[in-house]
Amino acid sequence: MESSGSALTELTPDERIDAAVQELNRAVAVELLDTILKMPPMFFESLVLDLLRALGYGTTDDDLQRVGGSGDGGIDGIISLDRLGFEKIYVQAKRWQHSVGRPEIQAFYGALSARRAKKGVFITTSTFTREAREFENHVGETVVLIDGTRLTSLMIEHGVGVTLYRTVRLPRLDVDYFEAE
């Protein structure tokens, strides 16, 4: 059996850097989830809208509307995809520690149907049960589920709640420079 030290020496320098970046991303993802869970629910609803804006949804910041709170009808946010608001995505944000099951997804689907909505995204800090994922597959392109792992990955990728603190410049031989003319 190889030790992890000898396995690392078999990797190229680029592979070791990639592995280190993946390790940093995993650590930041855990820290993000821990921090999000300590924040108030309204903060999480705003965070979700900020993330969707960073992903390119909505044409301006005014196109993202937070509607969560008591009596929200199962909808925490609405994103207008066009300037006139003809096409919208409805958002449900759950800052939970236990798995989200099929009943919650069905309730969200019902809230979408009540508004005659065609698209919705359900985002949680936790996970979805197998039954919830099966229901997502059953309703096709109407509902998209984003769990905590994907949430933090998207936050890191799009710079929501994180900052880049160091840029590393890596040298590589410029073979074009040395080619004979």
C-alpha positions in Angstrom: 0.0 0.0 0.0 1.3 3.4 -1.0 1.5 6.3 1.5 -0.2 9.5 0.5 3.2 11.2 0.4 4.5 8.9 -2.3 1.3 9.2 -4.2 1.6 13.0 -4.2 5.2 12.7 -5.6 3.9 10.7 -8.6 1.6 13.7 -9.5 2.8 16.4 -11.8 3.2 19.9 -10.3 0.0 21.0 -12.1 -1.9 18.0 -10.7 -0.7 18.8 -7.2 -1.8 22.4 -7.6 -5.2 21.3 -8.9 -5.5 18.9 -5.9 -4.6 21.7 -3.5 -7.2 24.0 -5.1 -9.9 21.3 -4.8 -9.0 20.8 -1.1 -9.3 24.6 -0.5 -12.6 24.7 -2.3 -13.9 21.8 -0.1 -12.8 23.6 3.0 -14.4 26.9 1.9 -17.6 25.1 1.0 -17.8 23.7 4.5 -17.1 27.1 6.0 -19.7 28.7 3.7 -22.4 26.2 4.8 -21.6 26.7 8.5 -21.7 30.4 8.2 -25.0 30.4 6.2 -26.7 28.2 8.8 -25.8 30.8 11.5 -27.4 33.6 9.5 -31.1 34.5 9.7 -33.5 32.9 7.1 -34.1 36.3 5.4 -30.4 36.6 4.8 -30.4 33.2 3.0 -33.2 34.3 0.8 -31.3 37.4 -0.2 -28.1 35.3 -0.7 -30.0 33.0 -3.1 -31.2 35.9 -5.2 -27.6 37.4 -5.2 -26.4 34.0 -6.5 -29.0 33.8 -9.2 -28.1 37.3 -10.3 -24.4 36.3 -10.4 -25.4 33.4 -12.5 -26.9 35.8 -15.0 -30.6 35.6 -14.2 -32.6 38.9 -14.4 -31.5 41.8 -16.6 -31.0 44.2 -13.7 -31.0 44.1 -9.9 -34.5 45.4 -9.9 -35.6 42.1 -11.7 -34.9 40.1 -8.5 -37.7 40.4 -6.0 -37.6 38.9 -2.5 -41.2 38.0 -1.4 -40.4 35.5 1.4 -41.9 35.8 4.8 -45.2 34.7 6.4 -47.9 34.3 3.8 -45.5 34.1 0.9 -47.5 31.3 -0.7 -44.4 29.0 -0.9 -42.4 31.5 -3.0 -39.4 33.4 -1.5 -38.3 35.2 -4.7 -39.2 36.0 -8.2 -36.8 36.7 -11.1 -37.9 38.5 -14.2 -36.0 37.1 -17.2 -37.0 40.0 -19.5 -37.4 43.7 -19.1 -41.2 43.5 -19.2 -41.5 40.6 -16.8 -43.3 38.2 -19.2 -41.0 35.3 -18.2 -40.3 34.6 -14.6 -38.5 32.1 -12.4 -39.9 31.5 -8.9 -37.5 30.7 -6.1 -37.9 28.7 -2.9 -35.0 28.9 -0.4 -34.7 26.6 2.6 -31.9 27.0 5.1 -32.2 23.6 6.6 -30.0 21.0 8.1 -32.2 18.0 7.5 -33.1 16.6 4.0 -35.8 18.1 2.0 -38.3 15.5 1.0 -40.9 15.1 -1.8 -43.7 16.8 0.2 -41.8 20.1 0.2 -41.0 19.8 -3.5 -44.7 19.0 -4.2 -45.8 22.0 -2.2 -43.4 24.2 -4.2 -44.7 22.7 -7.4 -48.2 23.4 -6.3 -47.3 27.1 -5.5 -45.8 27.3 -9.0 -49.0 25.9 -10.5 -51.2 28.3 -8.5 -49.2 31.2 -10.1 -49.3 29.5 -13.6 -45.5 29.5 -13.4 -43.4 27.5 -15.8 -40.1 27.6 -14.0 -39.0 27.3 -10.4 -35.7 26.7 -8.5 -35.7 25.2 -5.0 -32.4 25.8 -3.2 -31.4 24.4 0.2 -28.4 24.2 2.4 -29.0 20.5 3.0 -29.8 17.6 0.7 -32.8 16.2 -1.2 -34.2 12.8 -0.6 -34.3 10.2 -3.3 -38.1 10.7 -3.5 -37.6 14.5 -4.0 -35.1 13.9 -6.8 -37.5 11.4 -8.4 -40.3 14.0 -8.3 -38.0 16.6 -9.9 -37.4 14.2 -12.7 -41.1 13.6 -13.0 -42.0 17.3 -13.4 -39.4 17.8 -16.1 -38.0 21.2 -16.7 -40.5 22.9 -14.3 -38.5 22.5 -11.1 -34.7 22.6 -10.6 -33.3 21.4 -7.2 -30.0 22.8 -5.9 -28.6 21.2 -2.7 -26.0 22.6 -0.3 -23.0 21.1 -2.2 -24.0 22.6 -5.5 -25.0 25.8 -3.8 -21.5 26.3 -2.3 -19.9 25.2 -5.5 -21.8 27.9 -7.4 -21.1 30.5 -4.8 -17.4 29.8 -5.0 -17.4 29.7 -8.8 -19.3 33.0 -9.1 -17.7 34.9 -6.2 -20.8 35.2 -3.9 -19.8 35.3 -0.3 -16.2 34.6 -1.1 -13.2 36.7 -2.2 -10.1 35.6 -4.0 -7.2 36.5 -1.8 -4.2 35.4 -3.9 -3.4 35.0 -7.6 -0.6 32.6 -8.5 1.3 33.1 -11.7 2.6 29.8 -13.0 5.4 29.7 -15.6 5.4 27.4 -18.6 7.9 27.1 -21.4 6.9 29.1 -24.5 7.8 26.6 -27.2 6.8 29.1 -29.9 9.6 31.4 -28.8 12.2 28.6 -29.4 10.9 27.3 -32.7 13.3 27.9 -35.6 12.2 30.3 -38.3 
